[in-house]
Amino acid sequence: MPQLNPAPWFLILVFSWCVFLIILPPKVLAHSFPNEPTSQTKQKPQTNSWSWPWQ
């Protein structure tokens, strides 16, 4: 039964992990976001209390 022969499947496993660990991470890390996050102020915005008409 050929599926019990690990020789071709082990080589495919090794090459696929080489692709995942060597080639893909630089491509993913080189991705730039269109909107860079901006730092927010530490000051809280002024909030007004609600005036409920039934109270």
N, C-alpha and C positions, 0 to 999 in steps of 0.2 A: 504494500500500500504506500503510495508516494507521499501522502500527507504526514507519515511518520518520520520521514527523512528531514531532520532539522537544518540541513546545510543551506538550502536556498532561502528558507524563511528567516533564519538567523541573520543572514547577510542583508535581507530586506529590512529587518528590524534595526540593525545597526545603522544602515544608511538613512532610514527615516528619522532615527533619533539624532543623527548628525545634522540633518536638515533642520529639525526642530530646535536644536541647541546651538547651532553655529550660524546658520544662514538667516533664520527668521527673527531672532531678537534684535539685531541692528536695524532691520527694516521696520519693526514695530516701534522701536525707540526713536527712530528718525521722524516719526509722524508728528506733525505740528498741529496744534489746535487753532482754529480760526479766531476764537475769542479767548485770549489769555485772561485768567482770573485777576481781578484787581483787589487790592487790599481795602477792606472796609474800615470805616471809622469806628472808634471805640465808644463814641457818643451814642446814647440811645435816642431814637426818634421820639418826638413829643407825641404822646397819645392822649386823646380826649376821652372822657367817660361818656358812655351812652346815656342819652336821656330817654328812658322807656316811658311811653305815654300811659301805660296801665299801672304804673306804680305811684 
